[in-house]
Amino acid sequence: MDLKKLTLMPHGLEVLLPEGSPLTDLENQTSQRVIPFGCQSGACGACVIEVLDGFDSLGDMDGDEVDFLEDLGRTDKQYRLACQSRLMSAATIRIAEEE
């Protein structure tokens, strides 16, 4: 099993997840609830993250995720839905501030 590092700022929390894991698996690696989750299907927007480093490390975005982020006003490329992102290599993220 190939493990990849996910760093969550500003906490500086680092976890190792198996390659291809959804970011929601972060919750299984720490006792802290660090990313807010609601539906886990890309429909509520509770888990919007800002990718500080490694945007391409989170797998491809599908059209539904792109459209939903646009609906939320998150049109800059650095935003993703954590529940729709899969860790393919090292990345650094933070919870997006509310707009």
KOLZAPA-839898 format. One record per residue: z negated, y negated, x negated of N, C-alpha, C, CB in turn; residue in one letter; residue number from 0. Coordinates in steps of 0.05 Angstrom, whole numbers, plus 32768, in hexadecimal, padded with zeros to 4 digits. Glycine has a CB too. Example, Ala and Ser with C-alpha at 12.3 -4.5 7.8 and 13.67 -1.06 7.14 Angstrom:
! KOLZAPA-839898
   nup  nnorth  neast  caup  canorth  caeast   cup  cnorth  ceast  cbup  cbnorth  cbeast  r    k
  7F64    8072   7EF8  7F64     805A    7F0A  7F64    8042   7EF8  7F4B     8059    7F1E  A    0
  7F72    802D   7EFF  7F71     8015    7EEF  7F63    7FFF   7EFE  7F8E     800C    7EE6  S    1
This chain:
! KOLZAPA-839898
   nup  nnorth  neast  caup  canorth  caeast   cup  cnorth  ceast  cbup  cbnorth  cbeast  r    k
  8000    8017   7FEF  8000     8000    8000  8000    7FE7   7FEE  7FE7     8000    8014  M    0
  8014    7FD6   7FF2  8016     7FBE    7FE2  8008    7FA7   7FF0  8034     7FB6    7FDE  D    1
  7FF3    7F9C   7FE3  7FE3     7F87    7FEF  7FED    7F6B   7FE6  7FC5     7F8A    7FE7  L    2
  7FEC    7F58   7FF9  7FF5     7F3D    7FF4  7FDD    7F2A   7FFA  800E     7F36    8005  K    3
  7FDC    7F14   7FEB  7FC6     7F01    7FEE  7FCD    7EEB   8001  7FBE     7EF5    7FD2  K    4
  7FBA    7EE7   8014  7FBB     7ED1    8027  7FA3    7EBF   8021  7FBC     7EDB    8044  L    5
  7FA9    7EA5   801D  7F93     7E92    8018  7F92    7E7F   802F  7F98     7E82    7FFD  T    6
  7F7B    7E7B   803A  7F76     7E69    8050  7F67    7E50   8047  7F67     7E77    8068  L    7
  7F73    7E39   8049  7F67     7E20    8041  7F5C    7E12   805A  7F7B     7E0E    8032  M    8
  7F49    7E01   8059  7F3C     7DF7    8041  7F25    7E09   8038  7F31     7DDB    8045  P    9
  7F21    7E20   8045  7F0B     7E32    803F  7F0E    7E3E   8023  7F0A     7E48    8054  H   10
  7F27    7E41   8019  7F2C     7E4F    8000  7F28    7E6D   8003  7F19     7E44    7FEB  G   11
  7F28    7E76   801C  7F24     7E92    8022  7F3D    7EA1   801A  7F1E     7E97    8041  L   12
  7F3A    7EB6   800A  7F50     7EC7    8002  7F4C    7EE3   800C  7F54     7EC6    7FE3  E   13
  7F61    7EEF   8018  7F60     7F0B    8021  7F79    7F19   8017  7F5D     7F0D    8040  V   14
  7F77    7F32   8014  7F8E     7F43    800E  7F96    7F53   8027  7F88     7F56    7FF6  L   15
  7FAF    7F51   802E  7FB9     7F5F    8045  7FD1    7F71   803D  7FC1     7F4C    805C  L   16
  7FD4    7F87   804A  7FEC     7F98    8044  8005    7F88   804A  7FEC     7FB2    8055  P   17
  8019    7F8B   8039  8033     7F7E    803D  803E    7F84   8059  8047     7F87    8028  E   18
  8046    7F6E   8066  8051     7F71    8081  803D    7F6E   8097  805F     7F8B    8084  G   19
  8023    7F6A   8090  800E     7F67    80A4  8011    7F4D   80B3  7FF3     7F69    8097  S   20
  800B    7F4D   80CD  800A     7F34    80DC  7FF1    7F25   80D2  8008     7F39    80FA  P   21
  7FF3    7F0A   80D2  7FDC     7EFA    80C9  7FC3    7EFE   80DA  7FE4     7EDD    80C9  L   22
  7FC7    7F09   80F2  7FB0     7F0F    8104  7F9E    7F24   80F7  7FB9     7F18    811F  T   23
  7FA9    7F34   80E4  7F98     7F48    80D6  7F83    7F3B   80C4  7FAA     7F5A    80C6  D   24
  7F86    7F21   80BE  7F72     7F13    80AF  7F57    7F16   80BB  7F7A     7EF5    80AD  L   25
  7F56    7F16   80D5  7F3C     7F18    80E4  7F2E    7F33   80DE  7F41     7F15    8102  E   26
  7F3D    7F47   80D6  7F30     7F61    80CF  7F25    7F62   80B3  7F44     7F77    80D3  N   27
  7F2B    7F4D   80A3  7F24     7F4D    8087  7F0C    7F3A   8081  7F3B     7F45    8076  Q   28
  7F03    7F2C   8095  7EED     7F19    8090  7EDC    7F18   80A9  7EF8     7EFD    8089  T   29
  7EC3    7F11   80A5  7EB1     7F0F    80BC  7EB4    7EF3   80CA  7E94     7F12    80B3  S   30
  7EC2    7EE1   80BD  7EC6     7EC7    80C9  7EDF    7EC7   80DB  7ECA     7EB1    80B3  Q   31
  7EDD    7EB8   80F1  7EF5     7EB5    8102  7F02    7E9B   80F8  7EED     7EB3    8121  R   32
  7F17    7E9E   80E8  7F22     7E87    80DB  7F3C    7E7C   80E7  7F28     7E8E    80BF  V   33
  7F4A    7E8D   80F6  7F62     7E84    8104  7F5E    7E88   8121  7F7C     7E93    80FA  I   34
  7F60    7E73   8131  7F5D     7E77    814E  7F74    7E86   815A  7F5A     7E5B    815D  P   35
  7F6E    7E9A   816A  7F83     7EAA    8176  7F7E    7EAB   8194  7F84     7EC7    816B  F   36
  7F94    7EAB   81A3  7F92     7EAD    81C0  7FA1    7EC6   81C8  7F9D     7E94    81CE  G   37
  7FBA    7EC3   81CD  7FCB     7ED8    81D9  7FD4    7EED   81C4  7FE2     7ECD    81E7  C   38
  7FD8    7EE5   81AB  7FE3     7EF5    8195  8000    7EFD   819B  7FD2     7F0D    8191  Q   39
  800D    7EF0   81AD  8029     7EF7    81B2  803C    7EDF   81AF  802C     7F02    81CF  S   40
  8032    7EC9   81A4  8042     7EB1    81A0  8047    7EA0   81B8  805C     7EB9    8195  G   41
  8034    7EA1   81CB  8038     7E92    81E4  8023    7E7C   81EA  8039     7EA5    81FB  A   42
  800D    7E7C   81DA  7FF8     7E68    81E0  7FF6    7E51   81CD  7FDE     7E76    81E2  C   43
  7FFE    7E56   81B4  7FFD     7E41    81A0  7FE2    7E3C   8192  8006     7E27    81AC  G   44
  7FCF    7E4D   8198  7FB4     7E4A    818C  7FB4    7E4F   816E  7FA1     7E5D    8199  A   45
  7FC7    7E5E   8164  7FC6     7E66    8148  7FDB    7E58   8136  7FCB     7E84    8146  C   46
  7FE2    7E3F   813D  7FF5     7E30    812C  7FE8    7E2C   8111  7FFD     7E15    813A  V   47
  7FF7    7E33   80FC  7FEF     7E2F    80E1  8003    7E1D   80D2  7FEB     7E4A    80D2  I   48
  7FF9    7E10   80BD  800A     7E01    80AB  800C    7E12   8091  7FFF     7DE4    80A5  E   49
  8024    7E17   8089  8028     7E27    8071  8029    7E14   8059  8042     7E39    8073  V   50
  8015    7E16   8047  8014     7E04    8030  8024    7E0F   8019  7FF7     7E00    8028  L   51
  8026    7E29   8017  8035     7E36    8002  803E    7E52   800B  8025     7E38    7FE7  D   52
  8057    7E58   8007  8061     7E73    800D  806C    7E76   8029  804B     7E86    800A  G   53
  8079    7E61   8034  8084     7E62    804F  8096    7E7A   8052  8094     7E48    8054  F   54
  80A7    7E7F   803E  80B9     7E96    8040  80AB    7EB1   803D  80CF     7E94    802B  D   55
  8091    7EB0   8037  8082     7EC9    8034  8077    7ED3   804E  806A     7EC3    8021  S   56
  807D    7EC5   8064  8071     7ECD    807E  8086    7ED9   8091  8065     7EB5    808B  L   57
  809B    7EE4   8086  80AF     7EF0    8097  80C0    7EDC   80A5  80A2     7F03    80AB  G   58
  80D4    7EE6   80B3  80E7     7ED4    80C1  80DC    7ECB   80DC  8102     7EE3    80C5  D   59
  80E3    7EB3   80E3  80DC     7EA8    80FD  80F2    7EB1   8111  80D9     7E89    80FD  M   60
  80EA    7EB9   8129  80FE     7EBF    813D  8102    7EA6   814E  80F6     7ED7    814F  D   61
  8116    7EA6   815E  811D     7E8E    816E  8107    7E86   8181  8136     7E94    817E  G   62
  80F8    7E99   818C  80E3     7E92    819E  80CD    7E83   8190  80D7     7EAC    81AB  D   63
  80C6    7E8B   8178  80B1     7E7C    8169  80BB    7E60   8162  80AA     7E8C    814F  E   64
  80D3    7E5E   8159  80DF     7E43    8153  80DE    7E31   816C  80FC     7E46    8149  V   65
  80E7    7E3C   8183  80E7     7E2C    819B  80CB    7E24   81A4  80F4     7E3C    81B2  D   66
  80B8    7E37   81A2  809C     7E31    81AA  8090    7E1C   8199  808B     7E4A    81AA  F   67
  8094    7E1E   817E  8089     7E0A    816C  8096    7DEE   8172  808F     7E12    814F  L   68
  80AF    7DEE   8179  80BC     7DD4    8181  80AF    7DC9   819A  80DA     7DD8    8185  E   69
  80A9    7DDB   81AD  809C     7DD2    81C6  8080    7DC6   81C0  8099     7DEA    81D9  D   70
  8073    7DD0   81AB  8059     7DC6    81A3  805B    7DAD   8191  8049     7DDC    8194  L   71
  8073    7DA4   818B  8077     7D8D    817A  8075    7D93   815C  8064     7D78    8181  G   72
  8076    7DAD   8155  8073     7DB6    8139  808F    7DBC   812E  8060     7DCF    8137  R   73
  809F    7DA7   812A  80BB     7DAB    8122  80BE    7DAC   8103  80CC     7D95    812D  T   74
  80AA    7DA5   80F4  80AC     7DA7    80D7  80AB    7DC4   80CF  8095     7D97    80C9  D   75
  80B9    7DCA   80B9  80BC     7DE6    80B1  80A2    7DF3   80A8  80D0     7DE7    809A  K   76
  808D    7DE4   80A2  8075     7DF1    8098  8063    7DFE   80AD  8065     7DDC    8089  Q   77
  806A    7DFD   80C6  8059     7E08    80DB  8063    7E23   80E4  8058     7DF5    80F3  Y   78
  8050    7E35   80EA  8055     7E50    80F4  803F    7E57   8108  8056     7E65    80DD  R   79
  8044    7E6B   8118  8030     7E77    8128  8025    7E8F   8118  803B     7E80    8145  L   80
  800B    7E8F   8113  7FFF     7EA4    8103  8004    7EC0   8110  7FE1     7EA0    8100  A   81
  8003    7EC1   812A  8006     7EDB    8137  8022    7EE6   8135  7FFF     7ED9    8155  C   82
  8035    7ED6   812D  8051     7EDF    812B  8059    7EE1   810D  8064     7ECB    8139  Q   83
  8048    7EDB   80FB  804E     7EDB    80DE  8044    7EF5   80D2  8041     7EC3    80D0  S   84
  8054    7F00   80C0  804D     7F18    80B1  804E    7F12   8094  8061     7F2F    80B8  R   85
  8038    7F19   8086  8035     7F13    806A  8046    7F25   8059  8017     7F14    8062  L   86
  805A    7F1A   804C  806C     7F2A    803B  8066    7F26   801E  8089     7F22    8041  M   87
  805B    7F0F   8016  8051     7F09    7FFB  803D    7EF3   7FFD  8069     7F01    7FE8  S   88
  8031    7EEB   7FE7  801B     7ED8    7FE7  8022    7EBE   7FF6  8012     7ED2    7FCB  A   89
  800E    7EB4   8005  8012     7E9B    8014  7FF7    7E8D   8016  801E     7EA1    8030  A   90
  7FF9    7E73   801A  7FE1     7E62    801E  7FE6    7E53   8038  7FDB     7E4E    8006  T   91
  7FD2    7E54   804A  7FD5     7E47    8064  7FBB    7E37   806B  7FDA     7E5C    807A  I   92
  7FBE    7E27   8080  7FA6     7E1A    808C  7FAC    7E18   80AA  7FA0     7DFF    807F  R   93
  7F96    7E16   80B9  7F99     7E12    80D5  7FA5    7DF7   80DA  7F7D     7E16    80E4  I   94
  7FB9    7DF5   80EA  7FC6     7DDB    80EF  7FB3    7DC9   80FF  7FE1     7DDF    80FE  A   95
  7FB3    7DB0   80F8  7FA2     7D9D    8107  7FB0    7D97   8121  7F9E     7D83    80F7  E   96
  7F9F    7D93   8135  7FAA     7D8D    8150  7FB9    7D73   8150  7F94     7D8D    8165  E   97
  7FCF    7D72   815E  7FDE     7D59    8160  7FD7    7D4A   8179  7FFC     7D5E    815F  E   98
